[in-house]
Amino acid sequence: MAYDQHISEIVAGLAEAGSNQKTTKPTHKSLRQFASVETAVKTLRPTEALHCLHPEAVRQTAAAFVAGFPGLVYYAVKVNPDPSVLRAIHAGGVARFDVASLPEIKLVRGLFPHARLAYTHPVKSRESIRSAYFNYGVRDFAVDTFEELHKILEETSATKDLLASDLSILVRLAMPKGSATHDLSRKFGAAPHEAAQLLRDADKVAAKVGLCFHVGSQTMDPQSYALGLKLAGEVIEAAGVPLDVLNVGGGFPVTYPDVVPPPLSDYFAAIKAGVEKIKLPKSCEIWGEPGRVLATPAETLVVRVDLRKGDALYINDGGYGSLMDGMLLGQRWPVRLIHTRQHVSKTMIPYIFYGPTCDSLDVLKGPFYLPDDVCEGDWIALSQQGAYCSAMRTNFNGFYTDLQVEILEPTTKRRSAK
């Protein structure tokens, strides 16, 4: 049965039965719109952290990536699952999504009933596999062990003796760290000889088989993909299995303060050249799973200064909230001051930020350069907050806000990478 037809039948069947599993489209929250972040702040004078969304910037970024990437684009939902962001990415031409949990599957299926979903988390609960397959029409699953493959076969079988006939199994291959800021193969991925055997095992039971890998988050050298594809080619040759899918994963970088990666076109060229060196069937699909590179321009976070101690600014969001990357990984973002005073110093000095919680670990060392006369009541706008920031926040100590507005200013100011 064709995938789209199968999804249509699932959606129609759930609607007719009135099932509790019905994929109801989430209600669209209408946000207040402002011409700029500064206008929003000076109008609302927020006392809690303010999330300023830039949907048009996201749409343009997604459209540019889709146009340049030499394959099919699956957005990594974990990076930013906000429905407004997902809609903007979808509007940019992305109709496929990389999901890592049942809640992500439910969210995306509710927004886009006919979207293609790939459940690429290599370790999944039996319950989520079963629900993903039978209730939400997911057919693409990733594994990095024989045990996970066996689990998927058991949970998608109509009966004990009747295996599913429409599974697509992708084997996750471990990668060396290379130029990535964050290594993503320490926890997941099979060694080359194990991956080759898994491909052979999957080929015996699945309708389609594939190989996937991830060179690491914020990969600074396009050749990391070339090396990853070279290793993938060796595994494919050793397995002797014709592939239906080759998934090069994510890791595409963006520009941050003091971090300027090569243009995305260099990454696309490296992937295209690397794929051409591998003996693949003409029907083999090439996938990519961008996350950070699509979501980064989605948000500017505005925080308020509650106290200043020398070069330390105590702000109303922090490491246990939207700025966890800054606390755990030392991530920096562009910052600018928003004030109500008539005159502000032009002399810039480095600051550190302390978040609002009672935990002494709640510190962002930066440095973040702002005028030397920052004072209590000033606001600070941190841009490039769309990737992971809102997705990873907690309500520790009760400090949590989902106050959102939409910004309509010219989007060229918000492009995070070229």
Contacts in CASP RR format, 6 or more apart in sequence:
PFRMAT RR
TARGET T0000
AUTHOR 0000-0000-0000
METHOD contacts of the structure
MODEL  1
MAYDQHISEIVAGLAEAGSNQKTTKPTHKSLRQFASVETAVKTLRPTEAL
HCLHPEAVRQTAAAFVAGFPGLVYYAVKVNPDPSVLRAIHAGGVARFDVA
SLPEIKLVRGLFPHARLAYTHPVKSRESIRSAYFNYGVRDFAVDTFEELH
KILEETSATKDLLASDLSILVRLAMPKGSATHDLSRKFGAAPHEAAQLLR
DADKVAAKVGLCFHVGSQTMDPQSYALGLKLAGEVIEAAGVPLDVLNVGG
GFPVTYPDVVPPPLSDYFAAIKAGVEKIKLPKSCEIWGEPGRVLATPAET
LVVRVDLRKGDALYINDGGYGSLMDGMLLGQRWPVRLIHTRQHVSKTMIP
YIFYGPTCDSLDVLKGPFYLPDDVCEGDWIALSQQGAYCSAMRTNFNGFY
TDLQVEILEPTTKRRSAK
1 166 0 8 1.000
3 116 0 8 1.000
3 139 0 8 1.000
4 114 0 8 1.000
6 137 0 8 1.000
6 166 0 8 1.000
7 113 0 8 1.000
7 114 0 8 1.000
7 137 0 8 1.000
8 114 0 8 1.000
10 135 0 8 1.000
10 136 0 8 1.000
10 137 0 8 1.000
11 23 0 8 1.000
11 113 0 8 1.000
13 19 0 8 1.000
14 21 0 8 1.000
14 22 0 8 1.000
14 23 0 8 1.000
14 135 0 8 1.000
15 22 0 8 1.000
21 131 0 8 1.000
21 135 0 8 1.000
23 106 0 8 1.000
23 109 0 8 1.000
23 110 0 8 1.000
23 113 0 8 1.000
23 136 0 8 1.000
24 110 0 8 1.000
25 110 0 8 1.000
25 111 0 8 1.000
25 113 0 8 1.000
26 83 0 8 1.000
26 107 0 8 1.000
26 110 0 8 1.000
26 111 0 8 1.000
28 83 0 8 1.000
28 87 0 8 1.000
29 83 0 8 1.000
29 84 0 8 1.000
29 404 0 8 1.000
31 53 0 8 1.000
31 84 0 8 1.000
31 404 0 8 1.000
31 405 0 8 1.000
31 406 0 8 1.000
32 40 0 8 1.000
32 405 0 8 1.000
32 406 0 8 1.000
33 405 0 8 1.000
33 406 0 8 1.000
33 407 0 8 1.000
33 408 0 8 1.000
34 40 0 8 1.000
34 43 0 8 1.000
34 52 0 8 1.000
34 405 0 8 1.000
34 406 0 8 1.000
34 407 0 8 1.000
34 408 0 8 1.000
35 407 0 8 1.000
35 408 0 8 1.000
35 409 0 8 1.000
36 407 0 8 1.000
36 409 0 8 1.000
37 52 0 8 1.000
37 300 0 8 1.000
37 302 0 8 1.000
37 338 0 8 1.000
37 381 0 8 1.000
37 407 0 8 1.000
37 409 0 8 1.000
38 338 0 8 1.000
38 381 0 8 1.000
40 50 0 8 1.000
40 52 0 8 1.000
40 302 0 8 1.000
40 405 0 8 1.000
40 407 0 8 1.000
41 50 0 8 1.000
41 302 0 8 1.000
41 338 0 8 1.000
41 379 0 8 1.000
41 381 0 8 1.000
42 338 0 8 1.000
42 340 0 8 1.000
44 50 0 8 1.000
44 405 0 8 1.000
46 302 0 8 1.000
46 304 0 8 1.000
46 379 0 8 1.000
46 403 0 8 1.000
47 304 0 8 1.000
47 316 0 8 1.000
48 304 0 8 1.000
48 316 0 8 1.000
48 401 0 8 1.000
48 403 0 8 1.000
49 301 0 8 1.000
49 302 0 8 1.000
49 303 0 8 1.000
49 304 0 8 1.000
49 316 0 8 1.000
49 317 0 8 1.000
49 322 0 8 1.000
49 401 0 8 1.000
49 403 0 8 1.000
50 301 0 8 1.000
50 302 0 8 1.000
50 401 0 8 1.000
50 403 0 8 1.000
50 404 0 8 1.000
50 405 0 8 1.000
51 299 0 8 1.000
51 301 0 8 1.000
51 302 0 8 1.000
51 322 0 8 1.000
51 385 0 8 1.000
51 390 0 8 1.000
51 401 0 8 1.000
51 402 0 8 1.000
51 403 0 8 1.000
51 404 0 8 1.000
51 405 0 8 1.000
52 299 0 8 1.000
52 300 0 8 1.000
52 301 0 8 1.000
52 302 0 8 1.000
52 381 0 8 1.000
52 404 0 8 1.000
52 405 0 8 1.000
52 406 0 8 1.000
52 407 0 8 1.000
53 82 0 8 1.000
53 84 0 8 1.000
53 85 0 8 1.000
53 298 0 8 1.000
53 299 0 8 1.000
53 404 0 8 1.000
53 405 0 8 1.000
53 406 0 8 1.000
53 407 0 8 1.000
54 297 0 8 1.000
54 298 0 8 1.000
54 299 0 8 1.000
54 300 0 8 1.000
54 406 0 8 1.000
54 407 0 8 1.000
54 411 0 8 1.000
54 414 0 8 1.000
55 84 0 8 1.000
55 85 0 8 1.000
55 87 0 8 1.000
55 88 0 8 1.000
55 91 0 8 1.000
55 298 0 8 1.000
55 406 0 8 1.000
56 88 0 8 1.000
56 408 0 8 1.000
56 411 0 8 1.000
57 297 0 8 1.000
57 298 0 8 1.000
57 411 0 8 1.000
57 414 0 8 1.000
57 415 0 8 1.000
58 85 0 8 1.000
58 88 0 8 1.000
58 89 0 8 1.000
58 294 0 8 1.000
58 295 0 8 1.000
58 297 0 8 1.000
58 298 0 8 1.000
59 88 0 8 1.000
59 89 0 8 1.000
59 91 0 8 1.000
59 92 0 8 1.000
60 92 0 8 1.000
60 411 0 8 1.000
60 415 0 8 1.000
61 293 0 8 1.000
61 294 0 8 1.000
61 296 0 8 1.000
61 297 0 8 1.000
61 415 0 8 1.000
61 416 0 8 1.000
61 417 0 8 1.000
62 73 0 8 1.000
62 75 0 8 1.000
62 88 0 8 1.000
62 89 0 8 1.000
62 91 0 8 1.000
62 92 0 8 1.000
62 93 0 8 1.000
62 94 0 8 1.000
62 294 0 8 1.000
63 92 0 8 1.000
63 93 0 8 1.000
64 264 0 8 1.000
65 73 0 8 1.000
65 252 0 8 1.000
65 264 0 8 1.000
65 290 0 8 1.000
65 293 0 8 1.000
65 294 0 8 1.000
66 73 0 8 1.000
66 92 0 8 1.000
66 93 0 8 1.000
66 94 0 8 1.000
68 264 0 8 1.000
68 265 0 8 1.000
68 268 0 8 1.000
69 268 0 8 1.000
69 271 0 8 1.000
69 288 0 8 1.000
69 290 0 8 1.000
70 268 0 8 1.000
70 271 0 8 1.000
70 272 0 8 1.000
70 275 0 8 1.000
70 286 0 8 1.000
71 285 0 8 1.000
71 286 0 8 1.000
71 287 0 8 1.000
71 288 0 8 1.000
72 96 0 8 1.000
72 285 0 8 1.000
72 286 0 8 1.000
72 287 0 8 1.000
72 288 0 8 1.000
73 93 0 8 1.000
73 94 0 8 1.000
73 96 0 8 1.000
73 287 0 8 1.000
73 288 0 8 1.000
73 290 0 8 1.000
74 94 0 8 1.000
74 96 0 8 1.000
74 97 0 8 1.000
74 98 0 8 1.000
74 116 0 8 1.000
74 118 0 8 1.000
74 247 0 8 1.000
74 287 0 8 1.000
74 288 0 8 1.000
74 289 0 8 1.000
75 86 0 8 1.000
75 89 0 8 1.000
75 94 0 8 1.000
75 96 0 8 1.000
75 97 0 8 1.000
75 98 0 8 1.000
75 289 0 8 1.000
75 290 0 8 1.000
75 291 0 8 1.000
75 294 0 8 1.000
76 98 0 8 1.000
76 250 0 8 1.000
76 289 0 8 1.000
76 290 0 8 1.000
76 291 0 8 1.000
77 86 0 8 1.000
77 97 0 8 1.000
77 98 0 8 1.000
77 99 0 8 1.000
77 100 0 8 1.000
77 104 0 8 1.000
77 107 0 8 1.000
77 108 0 8 1.000
78 100 0 8 1.000
78 104 0 8 1.000
78 391 0 8 1.000
79 291 0 8 1.000
79 292 0 8 1.000
79 294 0 8 1.000
79 295 0 8 1.000
79 386 0 8 1.000
79 387 0 8 1.000
79 388 0 8 1.000
79 391 0 8 1.000
80 291 0 8 1.000
80 295 0 8 1.000
80 298 0 8 1.000
80 299 0 8 1.000
80 386 0 8 1.000
80 387 0 8 1.000
80 388 0 8 1.000
80 390 0 8 1.000
80 391 0 8 1.000
81 104 0 8 1.000
81 107 0 8 1.000
81 391 0 8 1.000
82 298 0 8 1.000
82 390 0 8 1.000
82 391 0 8 1.000
83 107 0 8 1.000
83 111 0 8 1.000
84 404 0 8 1.000
84 406 0 8 1.000
85 295 0 8 1.000
85 298 0 8 1.000
85 299 0 8 1.000
85 386 0 8 1.000
86 107 0 8 1.000
86 108 0 8 1.000
86 111 0 8 1.000
86 112 0 8 1.000
87 111 0 8 1.000
88 298 0 8 1.000
89 294 0 8 1.000
89 295 0 8 1.000
90 111 0 8 1.000
90 112 0 8 1.000
90 115 0 8 1.000
94 294 0 8 1.000
95 112 0 8 1.000
95 114 0 8 1.000
95 115 0 8 1.000
95 116 0 8 1.000
96 115 0 8 1.000
96 116 0 8 1.000
96 117 0 8 1.000
96 118 0 8 1.000
96 287 0 8 1.000
97 104 0 8 1.000
97 108 0 8 1.000
97 112 0 8 1.000
97 115 0 8 1.000
97 116 0 8 1.000
97 117 0 8 1.000
97 118 0 8 1.000
98 118 0 8 1.000
98 120 0 8 1.000
98 289 0 8 1.000
99 105 0 8 1.000
99 108 0 8 1.000
99 117 0 8 1.000
99 118 0 8 1.000
99 119 0 8 1.000
99 120 0 8 1.000
99 121 0 8 1.000
99 138 0 8 1.000
100 119 0 8 1.000
100 120 0 8 1.000
100 121 0 8 1.000
101 121 0 8 1.000
101 128 0 8 1.000
102 127 0 8 1.000
102 128 0 8 1.000
102 131 0 8 1.000
102 132 0 8 1.000
105 117 0 8 1.000
105 119 0 8 1.000
105 128 0 8 1.000
105 131 0 8 1.000
105 132 0 8 1.000
105 136 0 8 1.000
105 138 0 8 1.000
106 136 0 8 1.000
108 115 0 8 1.000
108 117 0 8 1.000
109 115 0 8 1.000
109 117 0 8 1.000
109 136 0 8 1.000
116 140 0 8 1.000
117 132 0 8 1.000
117 136 0 8 1.000
117 137 0 8 1.000
117 138 0 8 1.000
117 140 0 8 1.000
118 138 0 8 1.000
118 140 0 8 1.000
118 141 0 8 1.000
118 142 0 8 1.000
118 170 0 8 1.000
118 247 0 8 1.000
118 287 0 8 1.000
119 129 0 8 1.000
119 132 0 8 1.000
119 138 0 8 1.000
119 140 0 8 1.000
119 141 0 8 1.000
119 142 0 8 1.000
120 140 0 8 1.000
120 141 0 8 1.000
120 142 0 8 1.000
120 170 0 8 1.000
120 172 0 8 1.000
120 212 0 8 1.000
120 247 0 8 1.000
120 289 0 8 1.000
121 142 0 8 1.000
122 142 0 8 1.000
122 143 0 8 1.000
122 144 0 8 1.000
122 145 0 8 1.000
122 148 0 8 1.000
122 172 0 8 1.000
122 188 0 8 1.000
122 189 0 8 1.000
123 148 0 8 1.000
123 188 0 8 1.000
124 132 0 8 1.000
124 141 0 8 1.000
124 148 0 8 1.000
124 151 0 8 1.000
124 152 0 8 1.000
126 151 0 8 1.000
126 154 0 8 1.000
126 155 0 8 1.000
129 141 0 8 1.000
129 151 0 8 1.000
129 152 0 8 1.000
129 155 0 8 1.000
129 156 0 8 1.000
130 155 0 8 1.000
130 156 0 8 1.000
132 138 0 8 1.000
132 141 0 8 1.000
133 139 0 8 1.000
133 155 0 8 1.000
133 156 0 8 1.000
133 164 0 8 1.000
134 156 0 8 1.000
139 166 0 8 1.000
139 167 0 8 1.000
139 168 0 8 1.000
140 168 0 8 1.000
140 170 0 8 1.000
140 245 0 8 1.000
141 152 0 8 1.000
141 167 0 8 1.000
141 168 0 8 1.000
141 169 0 8 1.000
141 170 0 8 1.000
142 169 0 8 1.000
142 170 0 8 1.000
142 171 0 8 1.000
142 172 0 8 1.000
142 212 0 8 1.000
143 149 0 8 1.000
143 152 0 8 1.000
143 169 0 8 1.000
143 170 0 8 1.000
143 171 0 8 1.000
143 172 0 8 1.000
143 198 0 8 1.000
143 202 0 8 1.000
144 171 0 8 1.000
144 172 0 8 1.000
144 174 0 8 1.000
144 188 0 8 1.000
144 189 0 8 1.000
144 190 0 8 1.000
144 195 0 8 1.000
144 198 0 8 1.000
145 190 0 8 1.000
145 198 0 8 1.000
146 198 0 8 1.000
146 201 0 8 1.000
149 169 0 8 1.000
149 198 0 8 1.000
149 201 0 8 1.000
149 202 0 8 1.000
149 205 0 8 1.000
152 167 0 8 1.000
152 169 0 8 1.000
153 163 0 8 1.000
153 164 0 8 1.000
153 167 0 8 1.000
153 205 0 8 1.000
156 163 0 8 1.000
156 164 0 8 1.000
156 167 0 8 1.000
157 163 0 8 1.000
157 164 0 8 1.000
158 164 0 8 1.000
163 205 0 8 1.000
165 207 0 8 1.000
166 207 0 8 1.000
167 205 0 8 1.000
167 206 0 8 1.000
167 207 0 8 1.000
167 208 0 8 1.000
168 206 0 8 1.000
168 207 0 8 1.000
168 208 0 8 1.000
168 209 0 8 1.000
168 210 0 8 1.000
168 244 0 8 1.000
168 245 0 8 1.000
169 202 0 8 1.000
169 205 0 8 1.000
169 206 0 8 1.000
169 208 0 8 1.000
169 209 0 8 1.000
169 210 0 8 1.000
170 209 0 8 1.000
170 210 0 8 1.000
170 211 0 8 1.000
170 212 0 8 1.000
170 245 0 8 1.000
170 247 0 8 1.000
171 190 0 8 1.000
171 195 0 8 1.000
171 198 0 8 1.000
171 199 0 8 1.000
171 202 0 8 1.000
171 209 0 8 1.000
171 210 0 8 1.000
171 211 0 8 1.000
171 212 0 8 1.000
172 188 0 8 1.000
172 189 0 8 1.000
172 190 0 8 1.000
172 195 0 8 1.000
172 212 0 8 1.000
172 213 0 8 1.000
172 214 0 8 1.000
173 189 0 8 1.000
173 190 0 8 1.000
173 192 0 8 1.000
173 195 0 8 1.000
173 211 0 8 1.000
173 212 0 8 1.000
173 213 0 8 1.000
173 231 0 8 1.000
173 232 0 8 1.000
173 235 0 8 1.000
174 185 0 8 1.000
174 188 0 8 1.000
174 189 0 8 1.000
174 190 0 8 1.000
174 191 0 8 1.000
174 195 0 8 1.000
174 213 0 8 1.000
175 184 0 8 1.000
175 185 0 8 1.000
175 213 0 8 1.000
175 214 0 8 1.000
175 215 0 8 1.000
175 216 0 8 1.000
175 228 0 8 1.000
175 231 0 8 1.000
176 185 0 8 1.000
176 227 0 8 1.000
177 183 0 8 1.000
177 185 0 8 1.000
177 216 0 8 1.000
178 215 0 8 1.000
178 216 0 8 1.000
178 219 0 8 1.000
178 221 0 8 1.000
178 224 0 8 1.000
178 227 0 8 1.000
179 219 0 8 1.000
179 220 0 8 1.000
179 221 0 8 1.000
179 223 0 8 1.000
179 224 0 8 1.000
180 215 0 8 1.000
180 216 0 8 1.000
180 217 0 8 1.000
180 218 0 8 1.000
180 219 0 8 1.000
180 220 0 8 1.000
180 224 0 8 1.000
180 251 0 8 1.000
181 216 0 8 1.000
181 217 0 8 1.000
181 218 0 8 1.000
181 219 0 8 1.000
181 220 0 8 1.000
181 253 0 8 1.000
182 216 0 8 1.000
182 217 0 8 1.000
182 218 0 8 1.000
182 329 0 8 1.000
183 216 0 8 1.000
184 214 0 8 1.000
184 215 0 8 1.000
184 216 0 8 1.000
184 217 0 8 1.000
185 213 0 8 1.000
185 214 0 8 1.000
185 216 0 8 1.000
188 214 0 8 1.000
189 195 0 8 1.000
189 213 0 8 1.000
190 198 0 8 1.000
192 231 0 8 1.000
192 234 0 8 1.000
192 235 0 8 1.000
192 238 0 8 1.000
193 238 0 8 1.000
195 211 0 8 1.000
195 235 0 8 1.000
195 239 0 8 1.000
196 235 0 8 1.000
196 238 0 8 1.000
196 239 0 8 1.000
196 240 0 8 1.000
197 239 0 8 1.000
199 209 0 8 1.000
199 210 0 8 1.000
199 211 0 8 1.000
199 235 0 8 1.000
199 236 0 8 1.000
199 239 0 8 1.000
199 240 0 8 1.000
199 241 0 8 1.000
200 239 0 8 1.000
200 240 0 8 1.000
200 241 0 8 1.000
202 209 0 8 1.000
202 210 0 8 1.000
202 241 0 8 1.000
203 209 0 8 1.000
203 239 0 8 1.000
203 241 0 8 1.000
208 244 0 8 1.000
208 245 0 8 1.000
209 241 0 8 1.000
209 243 0 8 1.000
209 244 0 8 1.000
209 245 0 8 1.000
210 243 0 8 1.000
210 244 0 8 1.000
210 245 0 8 1.000
210 246 0 8 1.000
210 247 0 8 1.000
211 232 0 8 1.000
211 235 0 8 1.000
211 236 0 8 1.000
211 243 0 8 1.000
211 245 0 8 1.000
211 246 0 8 1.000
211 247 0 8 1.000
212 245 0 8 1.000
212 246 0 8 1.000
212 247 0 8 1.000
212 248 0 8 1.000
212 249 0 8 1.000
212 287 0 8 1.000
213 228 0 8 1.000
213 231 0 8 1.000
213 232 0 8 1.000
213 247 0 8 1.000
213 248 0 8 1.000
213 249 0 8 1.000
214 249 0 8 1.000
214 250 0 8 1.000
214 251 0 8 1.000
214 289 0 8 1.000
215 224 0 8 1.000
215 225 0 8 1.000
215 227 0 8 1.000
215 228 0 8 1.000
215 248 0 8 1.000
215 249 0 8 1.000
215 250 0 8 1.000
215 251 0 8 1.000
216 224 0 8 1.000
216 250 0 8 1.000
216 251 0 8 1.000
217 250 0 8 1.000
217 251 0 8 1.000
217 292 0 8 1.000
218 251 0 8 1.000
218 253 0 8 1.000
218 254 0 8 1.000
218 259 0 8 1.000
218 261 0 8 1.000
218 292 0 8 1.000
219 225 0 8 1.000
219 250 0 8 1.000
219 251 0 8 1.000
219 252 0 8 1.000
219 253 0 8 1.000
219 267 0 8 1.000
220 253 0 8 1.000
220 259 0 8 1.000
220 261 0 8 1.000
220 262 0 8 1.000
221 262 0 8 1.000
222 262 0 8 1.000
222 266 0 8 1.000
222 267 0 8 1.000
222 269 0 8 1.000
222 270 0 8 1.000
223 270 0 8 1.000
225 248 0 8 1.000
225 267 0 8 1.000
225 270 0 8 1.000
225 271 0 8 1.000
225 274 0 8 1.000
226 270 0 8 1.000
226 271 0 8 1.000
226 273 0 8 1.000
226 274 0 8 1.000
228 248 0 8 1.000
229 248 0 8 1.000
229 271 0 8 1.000
229 274 0 8 1.000
229 275 0 8 1.000
229 277 0 8 1.000
229 278 0 8 1.000
230 274 0 8 1.000
230 277 0 8 1.000
232 246 0 8 1.000
232 278 0 8 1.000
233 277 0 8 1.000
233 278 0 8 1.000
233 279 0 8 1.000
236 243 0 8 1.000
236 278 0 8 1.000
236 279 0 8 1.000
236 280 0 8 1.000
237 279 0 8 1.000
242 281 0 8 1.000
242 284 0 8 1.000
243 280 0 8 1.000
243 281 0 8 1.000
243 284 0 8 1.000
244 281 0 8 1.000
244 283 0 8 1.000
244 284 0 8 1.000
244 285 0 8 1.000
245 284 0 8 1.000
245 285 0 8 1.000
245 287 0 8 1.000
246 275 0 8 1.000
246 278 0 8 1.000
246 280 0 8 1.000
246 284 0 8 1.000
246 285 0 8 1.000
246 286 0 8 1.000
246 287 0 8 1.000
247 286 0 8 1.000
247 287 0 8 1.000
247 288 0 8 1.000
247 289 0 8 1.000
248 271 0 8 1.000
248 286 0 8 1.000
248 287 0 8 1.000
248 288 0 8 1.000
248 289 0 8 1.000
249 287 0 8 1.000
249 288 0 8 1.000
249 289 0 8 1.000
250 288 0 8 1.000
250 289 0 8 1.000
250 290 0 8 1.000
250 291 0 8 1.000
251 290 0 8 1.000
251 291 0 8 1.000
251 292 0 8 1.000
251 293 0 8 1.000
252 264 0 8 1.000
252 267 0 8 1.000
252 290 0 8 1.000
252 291 0 8 1.000
252 292 0 8 1.000
252 293 0 8 1.000
252 417 0 8 1.000
253 259 0 8 1.000
253 261 0 8 1.000
253 292 0 8 1.000
253 293 0 8 1.000
253 417 0 8 1.000
254 261 0 8 1.000
254 292 0 8 1.000
254 293 0 8 1.000
254 296 0 8 1.000
254 384 0 8 1.000
254 387 0 8 1.000
254 416 0 8 1.000
254 417 0 8 1.000
255 261 0 8 1.000
255 416 0 8 1.000
255 417 0 8 1.000
256 331 0 8 1.000
256 332 0 8 1.000
256 333 0 8 1.000
256 334 0 8 1.000
256 384 0 8 1.000
257 332 0 8 1.000
257 333 0 8 1.000
257 334 0 8 1.000
258 332 0 8 1.000
261 417 0 8 1.000
263 417 0 8 1.000
263 418 0 8 1.000
264 293 0 8 1.000
264 417 0 8 1.000
264 418 0 8 1.000
271 286 0 8 1.000
275 286 0 8 1.000
291 387 0 8 1.000
292 387 0 8 1.000
292 388 0 8 1.000
293 416 0 8 1.000
293 417 0 8 1.000
295 386 0 8 1.000
295 387 0 8 1.000
296 384 0 8 1.000
296 385 0 8 1.000
296 386 0 8 1.000
296 387 0 8 1.000
296 416 0 8 1.000
296 417 0 8 1.000
297 384 0 8 1.000
297 386 0 8 1.000
297 411 0 8 1.000
297 414 0 8 1.000
297 415 0 8 1.000
297 416 0 8 1.000
298 385 0 8 1.000
298 386 0 8 1.000
298 387 0 8 1.000
299 385 0 8 1.000
299 386 0 8 1.000
299 389 0 8 1.000
299 390 0 8 1.000
300 381 0 8 1.000
300 382 0 8 1.000
300 383 0 8 1.000
300 385 0 8 1.000
300 407 0 8 1.000
300 414 0 8 1.000
301 317 0 8 1.000
301 322 0 8 1.000
301 323 0 8 1.000
301 381 0 8 1.000
301 382 0 8 1.000
301 385 0 8 1.000
301 389 0 8 1.000
302 338 0 8 1.000
302 379 0 8 1.000
302 380 0 8 1.000
302 381 0 8 1.000
302 382 0 8 1.000
303 315 0 8 1.000
303 316 0 8 1.000
303 317 0 8 1.000
303 318 0 8 1.000
303 379 0 8 1.000
303 380 0 8 1.000
303 382 0 8 1.000
304 315 0 8 1.000
304 316 0 8 1.000
304 377 0 8 1.000
304 378 0 8 1.000
304 379 0 8 1.000
304 380 0 8 1.000
305 313 0 8 1.000
305 314 0 8 1.000
305 315 0 8 1.000
305 374 0 8 1.000
305 375 0 8 1.000
305 376 0 8 1.000
305 377 0 8 1.000
305 378 0 8 1.000
305 379 0 8 1.000
305 380 0 8 1.000
306 314 0 8 1.000
306 315 0 8 1.000
306 316 0 8 1.000
306 356 0 8 1.000
306 376 0 8 1.000
306 377 0 8 1.000
307 313 0 8 1.000
307 314 0 8 1.000
307 376 0 8 1.000
308 314 0 8 1.000
308 374 0 8 1.000
308 375 0 8 1.000
308 376 0 8 1.000
311 349 0 8 1.000
311 350 0 8 1.000
311 351 0 8 1.000
311 352 0 8 1.000
312 351 0 8 1.000
312 352 0 8 1.000
312 353 0 8 1.000
312 354 0 8 1.000
313 351 0 8 1.000
313 352 0 8 1.000
313 353 0 8 1.000
313 354 0 8 1.000
313 370 0 8 1.000
313 374 0 8 1.000
313 380 0 8 1.000
314 353 0 8 1.000
314 354 0 8 1.000
314 355 0 8 1.000
314 356 0 8 1.000
315 353 0 8 1.000
315 354 0 8 1.000
315 355 0 8 1.000
315 356 0 8 1.000
315 380 0 8 1.000
316 355 0 8 1.000
316 356 0 8 1.000
316 399 0 8 1.000
317 323 0 8 1.000
317 355 0 8 1.000
317 356 0 8 1.000
317 399 0 8 1.000
317 401 0 8 1.000
318 324 0 8 1.000
318 327 0 8 1.000
318 353 0 8 1.000
318 355 0 8 1.000
318 356 0 8 1.000
318 357 0 8 1.000
318 362 0 8 1.000
318 364 0 8 1.000
318 399 0 8 1.000
319 326 0 8 1.000
319 327 0 8 1.000
319 328 0 8 1.000
319 355 0 8 1.000
319 357 0 8 1.000
319 362 0 8 1.000
319 363 0 8 1.000
319 364 0 8 1.000
320 327 0 8 1.000
320 355 0 8 1.000
320 357 0 8 1.000
320 359 0 8 1.000
320 362 0 8 1.000
320 393 0 8 1.000
320 394 0 8 1.000
320 396 0 8 1.000
320 397 0 8 1.000
320 399 0 8 1.000
321 392 0 8 1.000
321 393 0 8 1.000
321 394 0 8 1.000
321 396 0 8 1.000
321 399 0 8 1.000
321 400 0 8 1.000
322 385 0 8 1.000
322 389 0 8 1.000
322 390 0 8 1.000
322 392 0 8 1.000
322 393 0 8 1.000
323 353 0 8 1.000
323 355 0 8 1.000
323 364 0 8 1.000
323 382 0 8 1.000
323 389 0 8 1.000
324 388 0 8 1.000
324 389 0 8 1.000
324 392 0 8 1.000
324 393 0 8 1.000
324 394 0 8 1.000
325 331 0 8 1.000
325 388 0 8 1.000
325 389 0 8 1.000
325 392 0 8 1.000
326 332 0 8 1.000
326 364 0 8 1.000
326 366 0 8 1.000
327 361 0 8 1.000
327 362 0 8 1.000
327 363 0 8 1.000
327 364 0 8 1.000
330 364 0 8 1.000
330 365 0 8 1.000
330 366 0 8 1.000
332 366 0 8 1.000
332 367 0 8 1.000
332 368 0 8 1.000
333 382 0 8 1.000
333 383 0 8 1.000
333 384 0 8 1.000
333 385 0 8 1.000
334 382 0 8 1.000
334 383 0 8 1.000
334 384 0 8 1.000
335 368 0 8 1.000
335 369 0 8 1.000
335 370 0 8 1.000
335 380 0 8 1.000
335 381 0 8 1.000
335 382 0 8 1.000
335 383 0 8 1.000
336 370 0 8 1.000
336 380 0 8 1.000
336 381 0 8 1.000
336 383 0 8 1.000
337 344 0 8 1.000
337 370 0 8 1.000
337 371 0 8 1.000
337 374 0 8 1.000
337 378 0 8 1.000
337 379 0 8 1.000
337 380 0 8 1.000
337 381 0 8 1.000
338 378 0 8 1.000
338 379 0 8 1.000
338 380 0 8 1.000
338 381 0 8 1.000
339 378 0 8 1.000
339 379 0 8 1.000
344 371 0 8 1.000
344 373 0 8 1.000
345 371 0 8 1.000
345 372 0 8 1.000
345 373 0 8 1.000
346 371 0 8 1.000
347 371 0 8 1.000
347 372 0 8 1.000
348 369 0 8 1.000
348 370 0 8 1.000
348 371 0 8 1.000
348 372 0 8 1.000
349 369 0 8 1.000
349 370 0 8 1.000
349 371 0 8 1.000
349 372 0 8 1.000
350 366 0 8 1.000
350 367 0 8 1.000
350 368 0 8 1.000
350 369 0 8 1.000
351 366 0 8 1.000
351 367 0 8 1.000
351 368 0 8 1.000
351 369 0 8 1.000
351 370 0 8 1.000
351 374 0 8 1.000
352 363 0 8 1.000
352 364 0 8 1.000
352 365 0 8 1.000
352 366 0 8 1.000
352 367 0 8 1.000
352 368 0 8 1.000
353 363 0 8 1.000
353 364 0 8 1.000
353 366 0 8 1.000
353 368 0 8 1.000
354 362 0 8 1.000
354 363 0 8 1.000
354 364 0 8 1.000
355 362 0 8 1.000
355 363 0 8 1.000
355 364 0 8 1.000
356 362 0 8 1.000
356 397 0 8 1.000
356 399 0 8 1.000
357 396 0 8 1.000
357 397 0 8 1.000
357 399 0 8 1.000
358 397 0 8 1.000
359 396 0 8 1.000
359 397 0 8 1.000
368 380 0 8 1.000
370 380 0 8 1.000
374 380 0 8 1.000
383 414 0 8 1.000
384 416 0 8 1.000
393 400 0 8 1.000
394 400 0 8 1.000
END
